[in-house]
Structure formats: C-alpha cells, structure tokens
Amino acid sequence: MTLENVLDPLALSRAITASYDNRPLTEVNDHEVRMGIMTEPYGWHRHPDSDETFLTVDGDLIIEFEEGPVRLAPGQMLTVPRGTLHRTRPAGARSVNLTFEKTGAATEFVEP
C-alpha cells in the first residue's frame, strides 16, 4: 500500500458544489462505501435487502424514522436495519457522510 491508496472523504467533499452528490468511494467484500453530500432532504425510502450504516464526516446529519429523528454529529455512526423506512437530511446548510451497504442494494421510495 502507498499514499495513493489513501482516501480523504472530507477533502474530496470540499471540491463538490452540487446540492446532492452520492458517489462510490471503494468496495469491501460485497459492500460498497459511498460518500453522500446533501444540502436538502433525500426522499423517504427503504432498502429491502441491505442494512445501511451512516458515518457523519462533516456537518450534522439527521436520519428521520417514522418514530422520530436521530441526529448524528461528525464522527458518529448509526446502522439502519434492512427494510426500515427512513430519510436523511442535513441539520444545517450541508452534511457529508459515508454510507456502507451491500453493493447493488435495492432502494424503494415510499411515502410514509
């Protein structure tokens, strides 16, 4: 391994100006790590075939559930079990998070 193999999600995120961006960074076995940048809410959805873990990198991330919201500060993480209805949004102007889920996981958009 060399320095070229090192990823810096926070530095990568600073070059992205889009209001929403969700891009793959790497794969680990049968899972992928994605970097999500958002300035607005993402729709209500569930993943029927994969858990989804969120790790907040910059800004606070709110994950809303039918039972209420959970707020993640930078460095905090939470796993959403497969099939659980949720949506994400930044707590402030912008949030950056890493998500870990099965490669090719299905996403079903649903109104709560």
C-alpha positions, 0 to 999 in steps of 0.5 A, spaced: 500 500 500 502 507 498 499 514 499 495 513 493 491 508 496 489 513 501 482 516 501 480 523 504 472 523 504 472 530 507 477 533 502 474 530 496 467 533 499 470 540 499 471 540 491 463 538 490 458 544 489 452 540 487 446 540 492 446 532 492 452 528 490 452 520 492 458 517 489 462 510 490 468 511 494 471 503 494 468 496 495 469 491 501 467 484 500 460 485 497 459 492 500 460 498 497 462 505 501 459 511 498 460 518 500 453 522 500 453 530 500 446 533 501 444 540 502 436 538 502 432 532 504 433 525 500 426 522 499 423 517 504 425 510 502 427 503 504 432 498 502 429 491 502 435 487 502 441 491 505 442 494 512 445 501 511 450 504 516 451 512 516 458 515 518 457 523 519 464 526 516 462 533 516 456 537 518 450 534 522 446 529 519 439 527 521 436 520 519 428 521 520 424 514 522 417 514 522 418 514 530 422 520 530 429 523 528 436 521 530 441 526 529 448 524 528 454 529 529 461 528 525 464 522 527 458 518 529 455 512 526 448 509 526 446 502 522 439 502 519 436 495 519 434 492 512 427 494 510 426 500 515 423 506 512 427 512 513 430 519 510 436 523 511 437 530 511 442 535 513 441 539 520 444 545 517 446 548 510 450 541 508 452 534 511 457 529 508 457 522 510 459 515 508 454 510 507 456 502 507 451 497 504 451 491 500 453 493 493 447 493 488 442 494 494 435 495 492 432 502 494 424 503 494 421 510 495 415 510 499 411 515 502 410 514 509 
